[in-house]
Amino acid sequence: MFENYDPREGKLLRLLDETGKLAAVPDGMPLLPDDRALDAYRTMVMSRQVDEWAVSLNRQGRMPTYVLNKGQEANSIGAVMAVRPDDWFVPAFRELGGMLVRGISLAQYYLYWYGNEWANHMPREEMHMLPISVPVGSQMVHAVGLAWAERYNGSDRIALTFMGEGASSEGDFHEACNLAGVWKSGVVFYAQNNNWSISLPWSKQSASATLAEKAFAYGFPGIRVDGNDIFAVYAAVRMAADRARSGAGPTLIEGLTYRLGAHTTSDDPSRYRTDAEVKEWEARDPLPRLETYLLHKGLLTQEQTSSIRQKSLECAQAAFEEVVNQEDTLLDDTFRYLYSDMPEVMAAQLARRQA
Ligand SMILES: Cc1ncc(C[n+]2csc(CCOP(=O)(O)OP(=O)(O)O)c2C)c(N)n1
């Protein structure tokens, strides 16, 4: 199937158009079932409300710097839904939707951005998910290793990892893709191409026309999908996951998307991108697109949309209050989790702090 969508020939996989109409799905292509599309919608609304409440808290001086997911939600929600719950999910830092699919509690998510190290303690056995990874690109090699370890141990579990397009300029991207290609590792690389790496556009990031085509140099397929179309994301990841599970090796998926908000609450995107560009992408917002589809199919009513929004906001508000009522972050924790054996230089700093 991937050969029908060669990015070098300008091909792009899109199933749900910008008006919420679903195209005829090609034979053999996996289709996100209606009940799961409804779950995806609820998760998308939740993610959006969690973001909006966090921004409001930040403006009130109650939440430190926060990373926004607004506009990109279909990518991680569709992708995580397309793999098995026991497959590894290795996120970067803009995958709140996927983390909600895996069942992360809102309080744990907010606790992370609140600056508490304990939020990194993922219930690994339950969620098969690694913590948020802020050092750009660092998570991809971990995914390759995890997938390889699963194979070595005779399991058919695979790994799904995420990156932004900016991460493709890091050495880690080359190392991860090269190793995965040679080992035919059971890994799916998902790049959320939102065009902007903070203020740096894709045109200054890479001379390649597309990110997906880089896959071919590593000996595996690459595909471009409309990342704001949850049906296309689901289909591509499902096919890549099947391929990975069968032992055929990795796939690189490039989801074309856009962050409708700032890079983080500390960023001012009006300094480097135009209002016209933002408006253009607002018309492709994955949320109203999926909502229109569900409304037309009779799977959702207008009244339900408002109550889902309201309930999600209330959950976000309650979760944050839970966080502020927890014990304060211990500064010593900052020292504790980087190395299993603390290097001398850090031990000396810790001792100085405790003196
Ligand atoms: C190794 C490293 N260098 C720099 C940074 C600072 N930084 C954080 S996010 C970011 C841009 C990442 O862009 P991209 O990979 O496209 O992801 P996006 O933020 O667009 O989701 C940078 C430079 C970092 N966190 N880690």
The ligand as a Gaussian input file, in Angstrom:
#p B3LYP/6-31G(d) Opt

LIG

1 1
 C       18.666000      19.115000      22.170000
 C       17.775000      20.305000      22.329000
 N       18.080000      21.458000      21.687000
 C       17.274000      22.537000      21.811000
 C       16.150000      22.483000      22.593000
 C       15.218000      23.686000      22.690000
 N       14.000000      23.409000      21.915000
 C       12.897000      22.940000      22.498000
 S       11.690000      22.604000      21.394000
 C       12.646000      23.115000      20.105000
 C       12.107000      23.079000      18.698000
 C       11.712000      21.712000      18.312000
 O       11.109000      21.751000      17.059000
 P       10.425000      20.463000      16.466000
 O       11.317000      19.280000      16.641000
 O       10.007000      20.786000      15.077000
 O        9.158000      20.222000      17.400000
 P        7.946000      21.207000      17.723000
 O        8.413000      22.054000      18.880000
 O        7.642000      22.002000      16.517000
 O        6.850000      20.307000      18.134000
 C       13.893000      23.526000      20.534000
 C       14.970000      24.030000      19.657000
 C       15.864000      21.262000      23.271000
 N       14.786000      21.115000      24.028000
 N       16.687000      20.191000      23.104000

